[in-house]
Amino acid sequence: MHRRQFHAANLIAAVSLMAHWRAAQAISLADLSGADASSGLKLALEKGATAAVGLLGAQDGFMGNDKVRIALPGYLNEAAKWLKMMGQGQRVDELVLSMNRAAETAMPMAKDMLVGAVKSMSVSDAKTILQGGNTAATEYFTRKTREPLGVKFLPVITQATAQVGLADKYNAIAGKASSLGLLKPQDASLESYVTGKALDGLYLMMGEEEKKIRQDPIGTGNALLGKVFGSLK
């Protein structure tokens, strides 16, 4: 598998400000309203969001990453194993590849919306991120962008999956499986299923990087934060 280092340290790197904040007892969260601190936080988040989209939106961003690769859902994935044993593996592989390529194709559309979420961040949002849990920043992005991103992704993914010529067959089989209780209703549409998984993959990668940064903020080596918040040391 083609592995690439997920260089989205900047993604939620602004949370490493938390370490500086804790080390500087004289500085309060109210200081985040300062122009330098506020702009630095937003710039770091913006850079990180762009990096995440760039990684997942590249060829094999999904297909080449075990953590986010999109497989057939539940019952259909089990059925696919039988199809492969019956010599139909190529068709199954084509469908799986098309699903992942569709997610990769749609991903660049997330950039503007994620950046917009950063720009609209309030001082209160910033404080919540700094004081929050291991994925507070990721949760902020999810609340602000998941639903509207799903609307933007769906037509792009619909067009991309249609090109392989298997979408109709998937939907027919999945619809039947759903009616029998073998598949979740939201997975009965190939386009909706891939859209949901694409978004799951985006926020999963954001969350994993945020956890690493919170555990070792100094190790991220974020020059931007070092410059903007160096006075807090």
Secondary structure as GFF3:
##gff-version 3
##sequence-region A 1 233
A	DSSP	three_ten_helix	13	16	.	.	.	ID=ss1
A	DSSP	alpha_helix	17	23	.	.	.	ID=ss2
A	DSSP	three_ten_helix	29	33	.	.	.	ID=ss3
A	DSSP	alpha_helix	35	56	.	.	.	ID=ss4
A	DSSP	alpha_helix	74	85	.	.	.	ID=ss5
A	DSSP	alpha_helix	89	106	.	.	.	ID=ss6
A	DSSP	three_ten_helix	107	109	.	.	.	ID=ss7
A	DSSP	alpha_helix	110	119	.	.	.	ID=ss8
A	DSSP	alpha_helix	123	131	.	.	.	ID=ss9
A	DSSP	alpha_helix	136	162	.	.	.	ID=ss10
A	DSSP	alpha_helix	167	179	.	.	.	ID=ss11
A	DSSP	three_ten_helix	185	187	.	.	.	ID=ss12
A	DSSP	alpha_helix	190	215	.	.	.	ID=ss13
A	DSSP	three_ten_helix	218	220	.	.	.	ID=ss14
A	DSSP	alpha_helix	223	228	.	.	.	ID=ss15
A	DSSP	three_ten_helix	230	232	.	.	.	ID=ss16
###
